[in-house]
Amino acid sequence: MALNLEAMREKLNASKNGNKGKTNDTRWKPEQGDQTIRILPTKDGDPFKEYHFHYNVGKNPGILCPKRNFNEECPICDFASSLWKEGVQNNDDTAKKEAKKLFVRKRYYSPILLRGRESEGVKIWAYGKQAYETILGYVCDPDYGDITDVESGTDMVLNYNIPGTPGSFPKTILKPRRRPSVLCDDDVADCEALLESIPDIGAQFDRKTTADVQALLNEALASDTGGGSSETHKYGGEKDAVDAAFDKLTG
């Protein structure tokens, strides 16, 4: 099979531009106020995907947890657990606080169509537990049922409120439209093509091996700026950062 030269050119240009060339615009984040979305059906019958991440590890925006996602060893889980135990044993609130920052967090993802902007195609929406339970509540309610059905599903009005108070979290309120509707109308020329274009949500994330995750943890622990906290910085040193941390934890 011959190389795709156009794809190779895109890779070269992206590399020369610091990977700022062609960006992935599939992921969608709500804007302040109301917007109407339609959650799309997937081939496996489950458009509500769950993934587990670790945050606050150096400058990484989020690391897929090998243990919770793939049943593999996770150095971050092990380190956070040991750090928490140390905090409990020594009545060290700082250690417990830092451990909590590293605990695994669950996020939910669904393919959606944004009403009024159908020409932009399928988007992937990331949301939290409260929105997840709200959506499943409607799905399990016989008055609504399968809200993703292409013929008799239901659009959802999503209100996204970003509070002005520092440290407060955005609030998402979801309400289904009063009447069911077809997925594809005059604004969607080819419904079959739309559904075929739904991306593999799992492929949106960079899966790292246990060794990769440990290297990232080592780097964060050893860096003066990586973890952003004195509790993790104090575990750095000339020897392997994780080994140093566990030496301290196990005496």
Sequence and secondary structure as in RCSB ss.txt:
>XXXX:A:sequence
MALNLEAMREKLNASKNGNKGKTNDTRWKPEQGDQTIRILPTKDGDPFKEYHFHYNVGKNPGILCPKRNFNEECP
ICDFASSLWKEGVQNNDDTAKKEAKKLFVRKRYYSPILLRGRESEGVKIWAYGKQAYETILGYVCDPDYGDITDV
ESGTDMVLNYNIPGTPGSFPKTILKPRRRPSVLCDDDVADCEALLESIPDIGAQFDRKTTADVQALLNEALASDT
GGGSSETHKYGGEKDAVDAAFDKLTG
>XXXX:A:secstr
    HHHHHHHHHHHHTTT SS    EE   SEEEEEEE   TTS   EEEEEE  STT S EE HHHHHS   H
HHHHHHHHHHHHHHTT HHHHHHHHHHS EEEEEEEEEETT GGG  EEEEE HHHHHHHHHHHTSTTT  TT T
TTB  EEEEEE  SSTT   EEEEEE SS B S STT S HHHHHHT   GGGGS    HHHHHHHHHHHHH SS
SS SHHHHTT SSS HHHHHHHHHH 
